[in-house]
Each structure stands twice: as structure tokens, then as C-alpha cells.
Amino acid sequence: MRTDVRREAESVQQGPEIWIRGPVAPAGRRFAWVGTHGGAGVSTLAAVYGGHDSGRDWPGPGAPASVLLVARTHAAGLLAARRALEFFRRGEHPPHLDLDAVVLVADAPGRLPRPLAQRLKEIESMVDVHRVPWVPAWRLGDLNGTPPRGTEPLVRLIRATAA
């Protein structure tokens, strides 16, 4: 009988919520969002895209081993992302973790100023980078819409990681 209950629960997870919220990784997700600094947007990304919210900590035992580092696109955020990448480059991260990509969340609407765009290019030369644009609704706490346009490659990565 428990298998019937489990099947019902699985069918509920795949029901209308997906049509309302858009693509979300299925249950059994195997990736973790890790913030490189406070306010990076980890909780928002986990709510919108799915996945394990690790906050600013490395995922612990039993948590997913695939890591998506998260930072804002302001100067301090890009610096924090670089520092976190150095941990991976030097092998100073927990040995069971794999870095999948860096996810940069816009800190303001519009284009990046040239100095920040240069820093972004440096990060892109080291690792795959996915950018999430400014979403005014998220600022107001509305996380019910679909993921923003332009983040389709991030959605594909998440789906591949969860498979």
C-alpha cells in the first residue's frame, strides 16, 4: 500500500504546479546551490529552480555533491566568486564535491559597467558561467513565475544534473 501512496505523491509533484511555476528539477535533485557571499540569492534560486539550498556552507554528508556557486554581479560578489573558484583550483574544497558552474545573479537592472564586465570575463575563462537577470518580482518576494528568459541553459544544466 505504501507504493500507492508514493505514486500519488509523485503524481502531485508533477502536476499543475509545474505549469504554473515553469521548469523545476524533479524530486531527487542532486545539485546544491552554494553562496559565495551573503545575499547572493541562493534561497531564491533554490525556490525558483529547485535544488538543495546550502546557504554559504559546503554541502554536508548526504547532500548533493554537484555544486553551483552563486554570486551577485557587483564588485564584492564577483570577488567572492573568484575566491571560491580558487578553493576549487587549489583543491581546498571538500573532496566529495564537484563544481558544475558559477551562477551570477544580477545585482541591478541593465548592463554591467565595464570594470565588472572585465571581471566577469575572467571568471568565464575559468568555469562555465550562467547569468540570471534582474527580476523585479523576486525583489518583492514573488517567486511563483517561470524562470526568467535567458536562463534556459541553466535549466538544461539543472535537469542534466538531476537526471
N, C-alpha and C positions, 0 to 999 in steps of 0.2 A: 504493500500500500504506500509506503514511503516514496517509491519511484513515481507513483501517480502524482503525489503532492509536488515532487521535484519537477516533473514535467509541466505541471500547471504553473509553478513559479517561473520556470524558464520561458514559458509562452507569454507570461505577463511582462517580463523584461524585454521581450522583442516586439511588444505590441505598439499601441498608438504613441507612446512616449517618443519613440524614435522618429515618428513622422512629425512630431511637434518640435523636438529638440535638434533633429538632424543626426548626422553620423556620430555614434558614440561607440567606443570599443566594447566588444561583448564581455560578458562576465568571464572571470578567469584571466583578466588582464595581467600581462607580465612586464609592465614597464612602470617606472616610478619617476615622478616629477621631483626634481631637487633644486631648490632655490639657491642661487649663489650669493644672495643678499636679502635682507628683509624687504618685503613689499614687492618682490619680483613678480608675483602673480600666480604662484604655484596652486593655491587653493582654487582660484578662478579657472585655471586651465584644467585642473582635475574635475571640476564641476561641469565644464562645458564639453571636454573631450573624453573624459573618463580617465582611468589610471589611478595609481597609488600616489597620494599626496604625502610626500616625505618631509614637507616643510623645508627647513635648512639643514636637515640631518641626512647622512647617508642611509639608504635603506638597510634595515637590520635583518637578522635571520628570519627567514620565512617571507620576507618582502621580495618584490621583483628585483632581478639583478640587472635588467636593462634600464639605463639611466638617461633621462632627458634633462640636461641642465637648463635652468631658467634664469633669465636676467632681463632687466629693463634696458631700454636703449639710451639712457642717459649716461654721462661720463662715469659715474660711480658703478653703474650696473655693468657696463662693458669692461671696466677694470676688474670687477669681481668675477665676471665670466672668464677673463684671461687667467686670473689666479686659479680658478677651479680647473681650467684646462691644464695648467702647469702641474697640478696634483696628479692628473691622469698621465701626463707626459713623463713625469718622474716616477710613476708607479707608487705614489704615496696614498692612493685611494684604497679602500678595502679590496682585497684580491678577487673577490667573487663578483665584482661589478663590471659591467661593460658600458661604455659611453656610446649611445646611439647618435646623439646630436645635441646642439645647443638651440634653445628656443628663446628668441628675443621678442619681448613684448613691448610695443610702442609706449613710450612714456608721455607722448603728446601727439595730437593730430599733426599731419603734414610730414614733409620730408625732413630727414636728418640734416643738421648742419654739417658742413664739410669735414670738420675735425672728427666728428663722431662717425661719419661715413667711412673715413680712413681707418678708424679703429675697428669698425665692423668688417672691413675688407681683410684686415689682419686675422680676425677670428675665423672668417670664411676660408682663409688659406690653411687653417689647421684642422677644421672639422666641418661637417655638414651643419648648416645653419637654417633654421626655419623662422620666419618673421611673422608675428601676429600683429595686425594693425590696431590702431586706436579704435576702441569700440565704446561709444558714449553710453550705451545701455549698461555695460558692465560697471561703469563708474557709479551708476545709480543702483547697482545690485541686481539688475535684471539679467539673469544667466539662462533664460528659457529659450532664446532664439537659436538658430543654427549657427555653427561656427562661421566666422567672417569669411567673405570672399578672399581668395588669395592664399588660403591655408590648406588647400586640397592636398599638396604634397605632405604636409604634416599629418593630415587624416590618413593618407595612404601608409605612411610610416607607422602610425599607431596601429592600424589594422594589421600590418605585416608583423609587428612586434607581438600583437595579441594572438596571432594565429598559431 
